[in-house]
Every structure is written in C-alpha cells, then in structure tokens.
Amino acid sequence: QVRVASEGINGTVGGSKVATSLYIKVMLSQPLFRSILCQEDFKSSAGGAHCFPDLRVGVFKEIVPMGIDPKIVSYKETGIHLSPQEFHREVEQYLSQATQGKSDTILLDCRNFYESKIGHFQGCLAPDIRKFSYFPSYVDENLELFKDKRVLMYCTGGIRCERGSAYLRSKAVCREVYQLKGGIHKYLEEFPDGFYRGKLFVFDDRYAICSNEDIISACRYCGVLWDQYKLCSSQHCRQLVLTCPSCCNKGLTACCPVCQEKELKVTSRASGQTLKEECECTRRRPRVPIEPRMLDTGK
C-alpha cells in the first residue's frame, strides 16, 4: 500500500528480503525520489507479501489525511527532529522531572487510540482520537494544555508528526516542538527495551510488531492481559477488538454489544454511509476527548 502526494511518498510493501532490498535500491535510484529519500528512511520488520492482499498505489492530496490543505499547513514548518538517541535522552529527563513534579514537557503520542492502547511511551499524553484528521480539533480545543510547554511528539514512522508538529507550531502556544525522527520504529531498532512498552501497531494484516514482552492492554470482555487485535466478527463492521482465546471460544468476538447481537444497521445504504460509523464503539466515542488521557506503563 503506497500513497503518493506532492509532499512525498509513504507506504508499506511486503516480500522476501531479496525483493524488498531490490525495491529499496530501485526507489533510491529513481530521479523523482533521489533528492527526498535516503537509506535510513526505509524501515524493515518481519512480515512478507502475505501481509497485503494486493498492491495498491494511489495519488492523494495528503500523505496522511489530516484534512487540511498541505499548502496551509506544510511539513516544511515541522518541529525539530530528534534522533532516537536524542529522543531517548529527552524522555529519560522528562520522566525524571515528572516524578518530582517539575516537568514543563509534554510527551505527545499523535496516533489513534487503538494504536496507543497496545503500546506507548511511558508517561505520554495520548489523545483518545479515532482518526488523525481529528488531531487538529484536539489541538484547537486543548491549546491551554500546550501553552508554554516543550512538546516531544512521536508516531509510528515519523510521517504524521511532520504535519502534526507543523500544525501545533502554527498555533504559537508551545515554547518548543520536537519530534522523533523515524518514529517509534526507528527508536525500537536502537532501544528495543527502552521507554516504549508494549506492541507497535501497524496498518496491515499483522496489526502489531513486537520488541519487548510487555502486554499493556486487556481483553475487552474478561480483562485478562491481551494485545492481539482481530476484526469485529459482525459481517460489515471493520472495527478492531481485543478478545482473548477463552472469550473467542465463548463466541465473544465482536467489538461492542450492538455488533455482538448482530443488530448493526445502516439507515441509508444509498447515502454511502458505512456500517463502522454506526457501531456503538464509534458512536459513543467523542470526536475530541474532553479529558487528557495520560498513559504510564512502568517497566
């Protein structure tokens, strides 16, 4: 799955080591990408071609859909990039100061709630949002929270932070805005047992990749520690659910009571409205959370 836009290119491909190495070599040799891509921009993890049902390459207005014209909020106005080593030191200092109640820093996870649910940096602020396009609204409604703060931002591979940090900087409320270069993926390559605990969510059939043994989430039905997502069993719902093998064997395989009872309905199929928008999980979740969601997972 590859997205191409005027901002650049972003995507994930799967295959053998030989095939993916050849893909990287060809991409780096293309005149169109030679000036914007380098070897360290590519991130490798265990997987394969089976992670994707097919190859999809699309041209879009935005690399990641934030819902704001890239000409208005440009990646060129991004925050200060920190290497994994620099970010690690900043987080270490932040956690030390936070325990003493002296920190003026916010460690901001700009991913979706279901991503941070199974893995995140200790002591992070994780907005309870369902889509990245909700991130600007979250910032707008929480400007006081960021006032005069140093913000350390991170996301999966660093792409969302490019636009996210630019948007936050455009509000002129933060003292400084930094972002993790290469995202969590690059951080885990150097600090697999660092301050990031749990799994790293990925947008393919794997759903998550592992760097440490911590399980920080739970089965939605019985509460036992569990972090392996499945799709809701309701025929048309596309929400993710954490349900352990024991609960699965009991038939508890849906994301919410509405889906579990097979009563999920759409008022107008002709309107193009999707079933997932009618699911109880999303219907009852506010677009922008009212209370800050702080996550702390000790090692």
N, C-alpha and C positions, 0 to 999 in steps of 0.2 A: 504494500500500500504506500503510494508516493504522492505527495502534494507539491505542486509547483506553483509559485506565485512570483510577483515582481520582487518580493522580499528575498526570495531564495528558494531552497528546496528542502523538504523534510519528509522522512518516511522510514519504513522498515521493510526489509526484504529477508527472505529465508532461503537457505540452501546448504549445500555442503561447504566445507572450509575452502575447497578449491574454487567453487562457484562464487562464493561471496568475496573471496580475495580478488578474483578476476573482476567482479563488479566494481569494487573499490578502485582498482587500478584504472579501469575504463573511465569511471566518473572523474577521477583526478586528472585524466589526460584530456578531457573534453574542454575546449576553449571557453565554453559558456560557464563552466563551473570552476575552472582552474584558479581564478582570482578570488573565489569566495570559499573554497573548500581546501582543507589540508587533511593529512592522515589522522590526526587526533580528533577530527570532527566525527569520525566513524566509531561506533561503539559495538562491540561484539558480545554475544551471550549465547548460552546453549539453547538450541532450538532446531530449526530446519524448515524445509519447504512445507512440511505438513502444518505449520502454524497458520498458513493462509490458504483459503480455498482457491484463490486465483490471484492474478496480478492486476492491480488497479493503479493507474496513473491519471491524476486529474489536475486540471488547471483551475486555481481558485484566486479569489481576491486577497485572501489572507492565508498565511502558512498554518496558523491555528486560529479558528474562528472566535475572535473576541467581540465581533460585532461593531467595530469602529474602523473607519477607513484608515488604512496604513499611512495615508498622506497626512492625516490629522494627528495620529499617534504613531510615530515612526520608531523602528528598532534602532535608528541612529541616535536616539535620545535615551538609550538604555542606561541602566545603572553601571556601577564599576564592577568589572569582572574579577572574581577571586578564584585562584586555582584551588583544587581540592585541599592542598596543604594549607593554604592561607585561610580557607573557609573553616577547616578543622580547628585551627588555632583560634579563630574568631568565636566559634561555637563553644570551645573549651573555656574561653574567657567569659563569654556570656553566661554560661551555666554556673561558673564560679561566682560571678557577681550577683546572679539571680538568687542564689541560695542565701546571700547576705542582704537581699532586698535593695541592692544598689544599681541594678542594671538599667540603662537607658536604651536598651536594644530590644528589637522585636525580631524573632526568628520566624519568618513568614513562609508557610507552605502554600503555594498558589495553585495546587492541584485540586481535583474534585474530592468530595467527602469519601467516596468509596475507595479512593486511592490511599489517602492518609489513614483510613481506617485499618488497613492491614500493615502499614509501615510508615514511619516518620522519624524525624529528628527529635531527640529528647527536648522537652520544653518549648516546642514550637506552637505558634498560633496557626491553626488550620481552619480556615473559613468553611462552614458547613454548606458549601455550594455544590450544585449538581453538574454545572457546565462552566467552562472557562469564560463563556460570554456573560456570566453573572458576576465575574470578578470586578469589572468596573463599578457596578452598582454597589458591591460590597465595600469597595474603597470609598465611594462617594458618601455612603451612609456611616462610615466609621473614620472620618477624617480626624476627629479629635483623638482617636486612639493612636494615630501615627504622628501627631504633632510633636515636633522637635525630637523625634526618635531616630536612632540609627536602625535601619532595616536590613536584615540579611534574608534575601529571598532564595528559594530553591524550587525546582520542579524536576521532572523525570530526566530530561536530557538537556535542559537549559533553554529550550525553544520558547516555552510560554513566558519565561522570565524576560525574554528580550522585549516583548510588548508589554508585559505586566509591569516591569520596573519602569518602563518609559511612561506608562500611564500614571503610576504612583508619583513619579518625579514631576509630571505635568501639574500636579496639584500643589506643588511648592509648600508642602507642610513638613516633610521629613528633613532632618538635618543631613542625613546621608543615606543613599540607597546602594546596596551591594547585591550581587547575585553570584551563585555558584556556577562557574564555567563548566560546561559539560554535564551539569545536573547531577542528580543522585547517582546515575550510572557511573560516571567518571569518579565520583567520590568513593563508591564501593570498590572500584578497581584498586584503589590505594589504601582504603580503610574499611575492609570487609567486616571488621569487628569494632568499628568506630562509634560515633554518636547516632548513627542511623540504625534503628532497630526494627525488626520485622521484615516483611517482604517488600519488594519493589513491584508495584502494579505496572503491567504493560498491556497495550491495546492490541492483543492478538489472542489466539486460542490458548496460549499458556496462562494468561491472566496475571501471572506473577513470576518473578525470578528471585532466587534466594541467595543471601550472602551470609546470614547468620541463622542460628537455630531458634531465635525468639519468635514466639507466637503472641501477638498483642491484641488480637481480635477474638470474637467468640461466635459460636453458633447462635443464630437468632432465635432458635426455639428452646434449647436447653441450657445455653450459657457456657457449655464446655469450650475450652480454647480451640479455635479453629480458624484457619485463614485461607482456605481453598474455595475460591468462588465457582459457582455454577450459574447458568442461566435459569431464570424462573421457569418452572415446568408448565405454566399456563401457555397455551398454544401461541398466542400472539405477543405476549409480554417479553420485553428484552432487558428487563432489569436483572442485576446481579444479586445473588443471595448466598449467604454463608450458612450452610446447613451441613452438619456433621453426618458421617455414615449411619450412625444409630438413628438419627431423626429421618434421614432419607429412607431407611428401611421401614419406617413407620408411615411413609407417604407424605412427610412434611418437606415438600420440595419447592414451594412457591415463596415469593418474596413478601407477600402480605396476605391477610385474611381474604381480601377480595379475590385475589388470584387463586388462593388455596381452595376456595369454594366454587371456582370456575364461573364466577358471576361477572367477570370483567366484560364490559360492554362499551361500545362506541355509539354516541348519539347520532353521528352522521359520517358514514364511511365516505360519502361523496365529497365531503369537505377536505379530505386528505388528512384529517386528524388521526394521529397514531394512537394505538392502544396504550403504549407505555405512558402517555401523558395522562391517561385516565386511571392509572394504577394508584392504589392508596398510598404506596410508598412515596410517590412523587407529588400526588395531590395534596398531601398533608405536610409536605416539606416546604417551608417558606423559601421564596426565591432568594432573599437575602436574610441570613440569620440575624436575630436580634441580639443575642448574647455572644461574646467572643468565645471561641472554642479552643481552649488551651490543652495541649496533649503532652503528657510527661510519662515516659516509659524508662524506668531505671534499668541498668544492665544487670 
